[in-house]
């Protein structure tokens, strides 16, 4: 699936510079896929989402649910992402948002500290 104007995630970005925003784009099952795609084309979804410069961390289709998109969003641009969804996705999808932050390096450090204690 093409991601449009969005960039794929940059591995060098610091977790202090962004939040992870997972968006569930739940299919409206009263519509066919063709009808959903027509609505997305009509609304300009693929031009507007994600906004230029917002990094896509992952984008999956989940059968029976819809699409699950995780973005790396600078906190100051959160409203911009929300508006892109409100203006272009709502007739095609029901949406849910889950902001998070990257805990991987912190958890790794804590595990290493515990391992050192047990030696």
Secondary structure, DSSP 8 states (H G I E B T S, - for coil): ---TT-EE--TT--GGG-EEEEEEEEE-TTS-HHHHHHHHHHHTHHHHSS-TT-EEEEEEEETTTEEEEEEEE-GGGHHHHHHHHHHHTTTTEEEEEEEE---HHHHHHHHHHHHHHT-
